[in-house]
Amino acid sequence: MSRTVHCVLLKREAEGLERAPYPGELGRRIYEQVSKEAWAQWLRHQTLLINEYRLTPIEPKARKFLESEMEKFFFGTGSQAPQGYQPER
């Protein structure tokens, strides 16, 4: 049986993650308060950030930026797409 969480992003009960997707305190908070659906939304947004900002996730500065954006996405004011970003149609 899958576990459910009250998702902080979706504002409703939803299926939870199977394990913490990120190390440390932030990973624990995500595991406890973020649903699989919301995590999938973050992964799409993270990919957008990596591509638009041309980040190399192995670089410490890029990892720090992505971690900060992840925290904003779930627990803060939200992570925004880069200024001037136009999605493909």
Secondary structure, 3 states (H helix, E strand, C coil): CCCEEEECCCCEEEEECCCCCCCHHHHHHHHHHCEHHHHHHHHHHHHHHHHHHCCCCCCHHHHHHHHHHHHHHHHCCCCCCCCCCCCCC
